[in-house]
């Protein structure tokens, strides 16, 4: 059964939040405004591995808390069904990068 979500979030956006990148506040605002947020299962694994490489086991626990606090649903293969108003929240980390949520 497909899951309808309003926002698909990726590893880069979540990593930027936990690492305190300049875009973190904007990203949190985008997450707070979404009714239902989805993160695909492989990206959840990637997110936890990236955070562990930066912040260790404490960072992984923080990452899991972030996912729970923001009510981010893990979407498994075949469950994703974007709504007409769905957005993707993705950023590029580095000089000159910016936060952008865009409709799909």
trRosetta pair geometry for C-beta under 8 A, 3 or more apart (Angstrom, degrees):
i j d omega theta_ij theta_ji phi_ij phi_ji
1 79 7.1 27 87 -127 52 81
2 78 7.4 -106 -88 153 74 60
2 79 5.8 149 -130 -166 42 39
2 80 6.7 -37 -151 84 90 16
2 81 3.4 63 161 -28 131 127
3 36 7.9 -147 162 158 98 135
3 38 6.6 141 107 -99 123 132
3 73 6.5 -141 166 126 152 147
3 75 5.7 -140 55 -117 135 103
3 79 4.7 25 2 160 104 97
3 80 6.5 -31 57 -99 89 34
3 81 6.2 160 64 27 35 88
4 36 6.8 75 107 79 69 152
4 81 5.4 -46 -84 86 61 100
4 82 7.6 74 -144 -167 63 13
4 83 5.0 65 -169 -60 104 99
5 8 6.3 100 102 -67 135 70
5 36 4.7 -129 -132 115 60 101
5 37 6.4 60 -164 -152 115 11
5 38 3.7 -77 -87 -17 168 118
5 73 6.8 -146 -96 54 120 122
5 75 7.0 -81 -31 -63 142 139
5 80 7.1 -43 14 -141 120 76
5 81 7.7 133 11 67 74 55
5 82 6.7 -50 61 -112 80 54
5 83 6.9 -151 72 -4 32 96
5 86 6.3 67 94 -121 72 114
6 34 4.6 174 92 -159 117 91
6 35 4.9 93 -11 45 149 84
6 36 5.0 116 5 51 92 72
6 37 7.1 -47 61 -73 84 49
6 83 6.1 -20 -93 37 56 129
6 85 6.5 -14 -138 98 85 94
6 86 5.8 -162 -156 -112 29 60
6 87 6.8 11 153 21 67 86
7 30 7.0 149 -138 152 149 94
7 31 7.1 -167 107 -114 158 51
7 34 3.8 -60 -2 -118 133 152
7 36 7.3 168 27 89 76 48
7 37 4.7 -26 74 -112 104 75
7 38 7.1 168 87 24 51 69
7 86 6.8 178 -74 -159 28 70
7 87 5.0 -13 -110 66 76 91
7 88 7.5 150 -160 -98 61 20
7 89 5.6 23 -176 -14 111 112
7 101 7.0 -33 -131 -150 111 126
8 37 7.8 149 -95 -164 20 62
8 38 5.3 -30 -105 73 67 95
8 39 7.4 134 -161 -88 62 40
8 40 7.7 20 -156 -28 108 89
8 80 7.5 42 -98 -147 123 127
8 82 7.1 -55 -32 -95 119 106
8 86 6.7 39 -13 175 94 116
8 87 7.4 -159 27 96 68 46
8 88 4.9 -21 66 -112 100 72
8 89 7.1 -177 85 22 47 71
8 104 8.0 2 22 2 121 142
9 13 5.2 -107 -165 71 92 137
9 14 6.2 92 147 -47 119 98
9 31 6.9 24 -82 -97 144 100
9 37 5.7 13 -10 -174 118 110
9 38 7.3 164 18 76 75 41
9 39 5.4 -38 68 -82 89 92
9 72 6.4 -67 43 -131 134 125
9 88 7.9 161 -84 -163 30 52
9 89 4.6 -14 -108 63 75 111
9 90 7.7 165 -153 -67 44 61
10 13 5.6 98 59 11 65 100
10 14 7.4 -139 104 2 33 95
10 39 7.5 152 -98 -131 29 85
10 43 5.7 -100 -142 -152 64 144
10 88 7.4 25 -21 -177 108 93
10 89 7.1 -168 14 88 74 63
10 90 4.7 26 29 -103 127 93
11 14 6.0 -68 -148 44 31 105
11 15 5.7 30 160 -21 70 113
11 43 5.2 -140 -44 -165 91 90
11 46 4.9 -62 -83 107 145 113
11 47 4.6 -154 -120 -78 83 78
11 50 6.1 104 -177 8 120 150
12 15 5.8 -55 -141 38 26 112
12 16 6.3 32 158 -24 62 106
12 90 5.8 61 58 -161 119 70
12 91 5.1 -151 128 64 114 68
12 92 6.7 -27 -176 -98 153 26
12 93 5.8 -153 -158 -24 98 99
13 16 5.8 -54 -151 31 28 113
13 17 6.9 31 151 -21 61 102
13 27 5.2 169 -168 -143 93 131
13 89 4.8 63 -100 130 168 96
13 90 5.8 -102 -39 -110 110 30
13 91 5.4 112 -86 9 70 97
13 99 7.6 88 -122 -131 94 94
14 17 5.7 -50 -155 29 36 113
14 18 6.7 23 154 -9 67 106
14 39 7.5 30 -43 -111 143 141
14 47 5.2 3 84 -137 139 131
14 63 7.2 72 156 -145 118 94
14 66 6.7 134 -157 119 99 139
14 67 7.7 17 -139 -74 139 82
15 18 6.1 -62 -149 43 33 103
15 19 5.9 16 160 -7 70 115
15 21 7.9 51 114 -14 71 128
15 47 6.6 -148 -56 -139 87 78
15 50 5.5 -47 -98 118 130 136
15 51 6.6 -151 -113 -70 81 82
15 54 7.6 114 -156 4 102 153
15 93 6.9 -62 97 -53 116 148
16 19 6.1 -64 -136 48 26 101
16 21 3.8 -61 -158 34 85 135
16 23 5.3 -12 161 70 143 106
16 24 5.7 -159 137 -78 83 72
16 27 6.0 128 89 -21 118 159
16 91 5.7 -1 -24 66 156 139
16 93 5.7 -165 -82 -92 100 107
16 99 7.8 -176 113 -87 159 102
17 20 7.9 26 170 -67 28 32
17 21 7.6 -48 -51 32 22 92
17 24 4.8 120 -120 -137 49 90
17 27 5.4 -122 -70 94 99 135
17 28 6.2 116 -124 -61 118 89
17 66 6.6 137 107 -152 132 145
18 51 5.9 -1 98 -118 161 116
18 54 7.9 126 110 86 114 137
18 55 7.0 -98 150 -14 120 152
18 59 6.6 94 165 -158 135 94
18 62 6.0 124 -137 118 115 120
18 63 6.0 -21 -81 -86 155 79
18 66 6.4 -95 -72 -39 102 158
19 24 7.8 -155 69 -74 59 122
19 54 6.4 -54 -91 160 111 157
19 55 7.9 -148 -90 -47 75 117
19 93 7.9 45 62 -138 145 142
20 24 5.7 -49 -141 -30 32 156
21 24 5.4 138 60 -42 64 90
21 91 7.9 172 104 109 151 149
21 93 6.1 -104 -105 -129 154 99
23 26 5.2 -63 -166 47 67 113
23 27 5.5 69 137 -28 90 105
23 91 5.6 151 109 -130 167 165
23 97 7.0 -72 -32 113 137 100
23 98 6.7 145 -94 -160 124 34
23 99 3.9 149 -159 -48 119 110
24 27 5.7 -59 -146 37 29 112
24 28 6.3 28 158 -18 66 106
25 28 5.8 -53 -147 36 31 111
25 29 6.5 35 152 -22 63 104
26 29 5.6 -54 -153 32 33 114
26 30 6.6 34 150 -19 65 103
26 99 4.2 159 101 62 131 156
27 30 5.7 -52 -151 33 35 112
27 31 6.4 33 151 -17 66 105
27 89 6.6 114 -143 176 84 125
27 91 7.0 -77 -82 -21 121 136
27 99 5.4 -134 -61 -130 79 138
28 31 5.6 -52 -146 38 35 112
28 32 6.1 37 154 -22 67 106
29 32 5.7 -54 -145 36 30 112
29 33 6.4 27 156 -20 63 108
30 33 6.0 -60 -151 35 29 110
30 34 6.9 31 153 -27 62 105
30 87 7.6 -119 -172 110 112 144
30 89 5.2 146 125 -111 141 132
30 99 7.2 -157 -17 164 137 123
30 101 4.6 160 -143 -42 137 142
31 34 6.0 -57 -155 24 33 112
31 37 6.1 12 -145 -85 81 153
31 70 5.0 -34 167 -153 134 126
31 72 7.7 -44 -148 -72 118 103
31 89 7.1 -74 -67 8 75 179
32 70 7.8 -92 -72 -133 56 88
34 37 5.0 91 103 -68 139 90
34 87 7.3 -124 -96 47 116 114
36 71 7.8 -87 -126 127 48 112
36 73 6.7 -5 -175 3 89 128
37 70 6.3 -30 50 141 155 102
37 71 6.4 116 34 95 105 75
37 72 4.7 -56 102 -112 116 69
37 73 6.6 154 85 18 57 77
38 72 7.2 136 -117 -168 11 72
38 73 5.2 -33 -105 72 66 95
38 74 7.8 105 -158 -131 67 10
38 75 4.4 26 -168 -28 115 129
38 80 6.4 138 149 -116 156 94
39 43 5.4 -125 -180 89 86 116
39 44 5.3 104 124 -66 118 89
39 47 7.4 -20 -177 -14 140 147
39 67 7.2 -82 27 -129 151 109
39 72 5.1 31 -7 166 118 117
39 73 7.2 165 25 81 72 44
39 74 5.8 -40 75 -106 88 56
39 75 6.7 160 69 14 31 87
40 43 4.8 83 63 11 82 107
40 44 7.3 -144 96 -12 40 85
40 74 7.6 56 -177 -165 15 64
40 75 5.2 -51 -99 72 54 93
40 76 7.7 113 -156 -102 67 19
40 77 8.0 63 -159 -70 105 54
40 80 6.8 -33 -89 -57 97 136
41 44 5.6 -49 -149 27 35 114
41 45 6.8 34 155 -15 64 101
41 74 5.4 70 -89 175 70 105
41 75 6.8 -123 -29 80 75 42
41 76 5.0 34 -29 -103 132 64
41 77 7.2 -63 29 -27 124 71
42 45 5.7 -53 -154 36 38 112
42 46 6.3 38 149 -19 68 106
43 46 5.3 -49 -143 39 38 115
43 47 6.1 47 153 -26 67 102
44 47 5.6 -50 -148 32 29 115
44 48 6.6 26 155 -15 63 105
44 67 7.3 57 -132 -111 105 150
44 74 5.2 -12 -44 -118 154 112
45 48 6.0 -57 -150 37 30 107
45 49 6.4 27 154 -16 65 109
46 49 5.8 -60 -148 40 30 110
46 50 6.1 31 156 -20 67 107
47 50 5.9 -56 -147 36 27 110
47 51 6.3 21 158 -14 64 109
47 63 6.2 165 139 -169 102 133
48 51 5.9 -56 -144 40 30 109
48 52 6.2 33 155 -23 64 106
48 60 5.5 53 -159 -133 90 94
48 63 5.7 167 -104 104 66 150
48 64 7.6 39 -105 -59 111 83
49 52 5.7 -52 -145 34 30 112
49 53 6.6 30 155 -20 63 103
50 53 5.9 -57 -155 33 31 110
50 54 6.6 16 153 -8 65 109
51 54 5.8 -63 -147 44 35 104
51 55 5.5 -31 177 36 74 110
51 59 4.4 -162 163 142 94 113
51 60 5.8 143 101 -82 114 53
51 62 7.4 -148 -179 70 138 96
51 63 4.5 162 48 -57 174 140
52 55 7.1 -78 -116 62 20 67
52 56 6.3 30 -158 -140 59 15
52 57 6.9 29 -130 -76 92 41
52 59 6.2 179 -90 78 35 112
52 60 5.1 21 -78 -61 90 109
54 59 6.1 167 82 -149 83 171
55 58 6.1 -100 151 79 97 83
55 59 2.3 113 90 -64 119 138
55 60 7.5 -178 86 -24 99 55
55 62 7.0 -47 123 37 153 130
56 59 5.6 113 55 10 48 102
56 60 7.5 -89 124 -6 38 92
57 60 5.4 -47 -151 29 40 115
57 61 6.7 41 152 -17 67 99
58 61 5.8 -53 -156 35 35 111
58 62 6.5 36 147 -18 65 105
59 62 5.4 -52 -147 38 36 113
59 63 6.2 41 151 -24 67 103
60 63 5.5 -50 -148 33 32 115
60 64 6.5 33 153 -18 64 102
61 64 5.8 -52 -149 35 33 111
61 65 6.5 34 151 -18 64 105
62 65 5.6 -56 -150 37 33 112
62 66 6.4 38 151 -24 66 103
63 66 5.6 -50 -150 31 32 114
63 67 6.6 33 152 -18 63 102
64 67 5.8 -51 -151 34 33 112
64 68 6.5 29 152 -14 65 107
65 68 5.7 -59 -148 41 33 109
65 69 5.8 29 157 -19 70 111
66 69 5.9 -56 -137 40 27 107
66 70 6.0 9 167 -4 64 114
66 72 7.8 14 126 7 73 131
67 70 6.5 -67 -141 47 21 98
67 72 4.6 -88 -152 54 70 117
67 74 7.8 24 -175 -55 134 93
68 71 7.5 22 178 -74 32 38
68 72 7.9 -67 -50 34 18 81
75 79 4.9 -155 -165 86 81 112
75 80 4.8 76 159 -73 143 88
76 79 5.1 70 59 1 67 128
82 86 3.7 -95 -165 15 99 162
82 104 5.9 -41 176 83 162 122
83 86 4.9 135 52 -47 67 90
85 103 6.8 -62 -160 -133 48 110
86 103 7.1 118 83 -151 46 63
86 104 5.4 -32 90 49 97 101
87 101 4.6 36 162 169 135 101
87 102 6.2 155 -153 76 86 26
87 103 5.5 -53 -96 -91 77 47
87 104 6.8 151 -118 -1 26 83
88 101 7.0 176 79 -153 38 62
88 102 5.9 -17 52 59 86 80
88 104 5.8 66 -20 -40 103 120
89 99 7.8 -2 -161 -168 88 92
89 101 4.6 -20 -94 -103 79 94
90 100 7.5 -24 67 71 64 80
91 97 5.8 87 170 164 97 118
91 98 7.0 -135 -139 98 102 29
91 99 5.1 -40 -89 -104 127 57
91 100 6.9 134 -95 24 74 68
92 97 4.3 -144 87 -123 79 115
92 98 8.0 22 45 32 86 48
93 97 5.8 -102 -120 18 14 173
94 97 5.1 102 55 -31 60 120
